[in-house]
Amino acid sequence: MDGKERMDGMMASTQNPPRTGEGDRAKRGGGGAQPLQRPVVYSARKLRREMTLPEVLLWEQLRAGKLGMKFRRQHPIGPYIADFYSVSAKLVVEIDGEAHDRGNHPQRDALRDAAMQAAGFKVLRIAAVDVLKDLDTVLQTICAWTDSPLHRASTVPLPAGGEDLA
């Protein structure tokens, strides 16, 4: 073995290990490949980053249970994404801008509302202008919808066995 071959062998054994993220290690980051995940989740995440001013103003009041119940923002429900959603009240709050009055948007909104109501959700639509003009009234309206006894299962107490019904 001459000196050149020995040097080549030594160089191969003394090379630096691969840097972080290089080599044959599994890459971190999780979540799987994008096609394997639900596209509606990606849309919801994007909408959370790009909320409109009325949505931001309302979210500041709804977040962290300031109204006495927890709300989620830009929450996927089936194939739809609700602007705001209360799990406990099964209430969906939608903020409608000007575009919801044009073209086929009213028909699409009606179909969406019908699908959500068929799934057991109440849908409250609020104009974006109302949020900008009078946020307190909007909050009172949301509270009224969440406090409504119509969203709770009501049970009628039956008389105990042997009691007179008169």
Protein Blocks (a to p, Z undefined) as FASTA:
>chain_A
ZZklmmmmmmmmmpccddehiajbdcehihiafklpcfklmmmmmmmmmccfklmmmmmm
mgghlnopacdehiaehjbccfbdcfklopacddddfklmgcjllmmmmmmmmmmmmnop
acddddfklmmmmmmlmmmmmmmmmmpmklpccddddddehiafZZ
